[in-house]
Amino acid sequence: MTITIFGSIGSRASRCLWTIEETGQPYQWVPISTLDGANRSSEYLAINPSGKIPAMTDDAVVMTESTAINLYIAQHYGQASLWPDDRAVQARILQWTFWSATEIEYYIGAIFPHLVMKSEEQRDQAFVDRLLGEMMPKFGELERALAGQEYVLGDFTLADINLVVQTLTITDRFGLTLDELPNIKAWTERCRNRPARRKVDALAAAARK
């Protein structure tokens, strides 16, 4: 049975689509949206009673939460690439994944409505500026980790996906630059240009038409 990813391309489902694309594993994508009520259908609620996206099914395995889904995909289908055999590397993947979730994700989620969904007149710019002032210095840790490295752990792993989705949001959705973080800026573009990421971007462009 094929893995199925549920969720709109503009949601966190995109990071799961990227991860499964990197593995080369066959999958099905069902573009469930929260905007048209598809997430409240009886069929989808049977998969995820909360109605939130994304969700994933893989035979008897049913999962929600994008980061958990990514870890499952990497561990079961991305061995020796997204999830190398080296336990020390696995530990660092987990460390950076949770760093992204605990140190950065809150800020991205709080800023997103103001810079993406609201008009300039509606947004609370002082609130946005305060959160950016708190968030951006945190990236110094990642900037140092990328010094002399193409990817966070040397080779491309799941850590890169779970981290770079944040900087791609900053540049592509918020319209901000990473000029003060040159290592992160170059790494973000390397990740963006991976074939699997370009495939997801193409899906997103097609969905906007």
LINBEL-V972108 format. One record per pair of residues at least 4 apart in sequence whose C-alpha atoms are under 7 Angstrom apart, sorted by sequence separation. I is the first residue (numbers start at 1). J is the second residue. D is the distance in whole Angstrom. If there is no record, write none. Layout:
i->I j->J d->D
i->I j->J d->D
This chain:
i->7 j->11 d->7
i->9 j->13 d->6
i->10 j->14 d->7
i->13 j->17 d->6
i->14 j->18 d->6
i->15 j->19 d->6
i->16 j->20 d->6
i->17 j->21 d->6
i->18 j->22 d->6
i->19 j->23 d->7
i->20 j->24 d->7
i->21 j->25 d->7
i->33 j->37 d->7
i->34 j->38 d->6
i->40 j->44 d->7
i->41 j->45 d->6
i->42 j->46 d->6
i->44 j->48 d->6
i->45 j->49 d->4
i->48 j->52 d->7
i->57 j->61 d->6
i->58 j->62 d->7
i->65 j->69 d->6
i->66 j->70 d->6
i->67 j->71 d->6
i->68 j->72 d->6
i->69 j->73 d->6
i->70 j->74 d->6
i->71 j->75 d->6
i->72 j->76 d->6
i->73 j->77 d->5
i->74 j->78 d->4
i->75 j->79 d->6
i->78 j->82 d->5
i->79 j->83 d->5
i->80 j->84 d->4
i->86 j->90 d->6
i->87 j->91 d->6
i->88 j->92 d->6
i->89 j->93 d->6
i->90 j->94 d->6
i->91 j->95 d->6
i->92 j->96 d->6
i->93 j->97 d->6
i->94 j->98 d->6
i->95 j->99 d->6
i->96 j->100 d->6
i->97 j->101 d->6
i->98 j->102 d->6
i->99 j->103 d->5
i->100 j->104 d->5
i->101 j->105 d->5
i->104 j->108 d->7
i->105 j->109 d->6
i->106 j->110 d->6
i->107 j->111 d->6
i->108 j->112 d->6
i->111 j->115 d->6
i->112 j->116 d->6
i->113 j->117 d->5
i->114 j->118 d->5
i->118 j->122 d->6
i->119 j->123 d->6
i->124 j->128 d->6
i->125 j->129 d->6
i->126 j->130 d->6
i->127 j->131 d->6
i->128 j->132 d->6
i->129 j->133 d->6
i->130 j->134 d->6
i->131 j->135 d->6
i->132 j->136 d->6
i->139 j->143 d->6
i->140 j->144 d->6
i->141 j->145 d->6
i->142 j->146 d->6
i->143 j->147 d->7
i->150 j->154 d->6
i->151 j->155 d->6
i->156 j->160 d->6
i->158 j->162 d->6
i->159 j->163 d->6
i->160 j->164 d->6
i->161 j->165 d->6
i->164 j->168 d->6
i->165 j->169 d->6
i->166 j->170 d->6
i->167 j->171 d->6
i->168 j->172 d->6
i->169 j->173 d->5
i->170 j->174 d->5
i->171 j->175 d->5
i->178 j->182 d->7
i->181 j->185 d->6
i->182 j->186 d->6
i->183 j->187 d->6
i->184 j->188 d->6
i->185 j->189 d->7
i->186 j->190 d->6
i->187 j->191 d->6
i->188 j->192 d->6
i->189 j->193 d->6
i->190 j->194 d->7
i->193 j->197 d->7
i->194 j->198 d->6
i->195 j->199 d->6
i->196 j->200 d->7
i->197 j->201 d->6
i->198 j->202 d->6
i->199 j->203 d->6
i->200 j->204 d->6
i->201 j->205 d->6
i->202 j->206 d->6
i->203 j->207 d->6
i->204 j->208 d->6
i->205 j->209 d->7
i->8 j->13 d->6
i->9 j->14 d->5
i->20 j->25 d->6
i->33 j->38 d->6
i->34 j->39 d->5
i->39 j->44 d->6
i->40 j->45 d->6
i->45 j->50 d->7
i->57 j->62 d->5
i->64 j->69 d->7
i->73 j->78 d->7
i->74 j->79 d->7
i->78 j->83 d->6
i->79 j->84 d->6
i->80 j->85 d->6
i->84 j->89 d->7
i->100 j->105 d->6
i->113 j->118 d->6
i->118 j->123 d->6
i->146 j->151 d->7
i->149 j->154 d->6
i->151 j->156 d->6
i->169 j->174 d->6
i->170 j->175 d->6
i->171 j->176 d->5
i->192 j->197 d->6
i->193 j->198 d->6
i->7 j->13 d->5
i->32 j->38 d->6
i->33 j->39 d->6
i->45 j->51 d->6
i->56 j->62 d->6
i->57 j->63 d->6
i->63 j->69 d->6
i->79 j->85 d->7
i->84 j->90 d->7
i->146 j->152 d->6
i->170 j->176 d->6
i->171 j->177 d->6
i->179 j->185 d->7
i->192 j->198 d->7
i->6 j->13 d->7
i->32 j->39 d->6
i->48 j->55 d->7
i->56 j->63 d->5
i->83 j->90 d->7
i->145 j->152 d->6
i->178 j->185 d->5
i->55 j->63 d->6
i->56 j->64 d->6
i->74 j->82 d->6
i->75 j->83 d->6
i->152 j->160 d->6
i->55 j->64 d->4
i->74 j->83 d->6
i->114 j->123 d->5
i->151 j->160 d->7
i->54 j->64 d->6
i->55 j->65 d->7
i->114 j->124 d->7
i->40 j->51 d->6
i->54 j->65 d->7
i->39 j->51 d->5
i->54 j->66 d->6
i->39 j->52 d->7
i->56 j->69 d->7
i->111 j->128 d->6
i->168 j->188 d->7
i->167 j->188 d->7
i->9 j->31 d->7
i->4 j->27 d->6
i->5 j->28 d->6
i->6 j->29 d->6
i->7 j->30 d->6
i->8 j->31 d->5
i->2 j->26 d->6
i->3 j->27 d->5
i->4 j->28 d->5
i->5 j->29 d->5
i->6 j->30 d->5
i->7 j->31 d->5
i->8 j->32 d->5
i->107 j->131 d->6
i->164 j->188 d->6
i->2 j->27 d->5
i->3 j->28 d->6
i->4 j->29 d->6
i->5 j->30 d->6
i->6 j->31 d->6
i->7 j->32 d->4
i->8 j->33 d->5
i->2 j->28 d->7
i->6 j->32 d->6
i->7 j->33 d->6
i->107 j->135 d->7
i->104 j->135 d->7
i->147 j->183 d->6
i->151 j->187 d->7
i->146 j->183 d->6
i->150 j->187 d->6
i->143 j->181 d->6
i->146 j->184 d->7
i->13 j->53 d->7
i->143 j->183 d->6
i->13 j->54 d->5
i->143 j->184 d->6
i->12 j->54 d->6
i->7 j->53 d->5
i->6 j->53 d->7
i->7 j->54 d->5
i->6 j->54 d->5
i->7 j->55 d->7
i->5 j->54 d->7
i->6 j->55 d->5
i->5 j->55 d->6
i->6 j->56 d->6
i->16 j->66 d->6
i->5 j->56 d->5
i->19 j->70 d->6
i->4 j->56 d->6
i->5 j->57 d->7
i->4 j->57 d->5
i->13 j->66 d->7
i->16 j->69 d->7
i->20 j->73 d->7
i->3 j->57 d->6
i->4 j->58 d->7
i->12 j->66 d->6
i->16 j->70 d->6
i->23 j->77 d->6
i->3 j->58 d->5
i->23 j->78 d->5
i->2 j->58 d->7
i->1 j->58 d->7
i->116 j->173 d->6
i->1 j->59 d->6
i->116 j->174 d->7
i->115 j->174 d->6
i->97 j->159 d->6
i->100 j->162 d->7
i->96 j->159 d->6
i->100 j->163 d->6
i->93 j->158 d->7
i->97 j->162 d->6
i->93 j->159 d->5
i->97 j->163 d->7
i->82 j->156 d->7
i->83 j->157 d->6
i->82 j->157 d->4
i->83 j->158 d->7
i->81 j->157 d->6
i->82 j->158 d->5
i->74 j->158 d->7
i->15 j->165 d->7
i->22 j->196 d->5
i->21 j->196 d->5
i->18 j->196 d->6
i->18 j->197 d->6
i->18 j->200 d->6
i->17 j->200 d->7
i->14 j->200 d->7
i->10 j->204 d->7
i->9 j->204 d->6
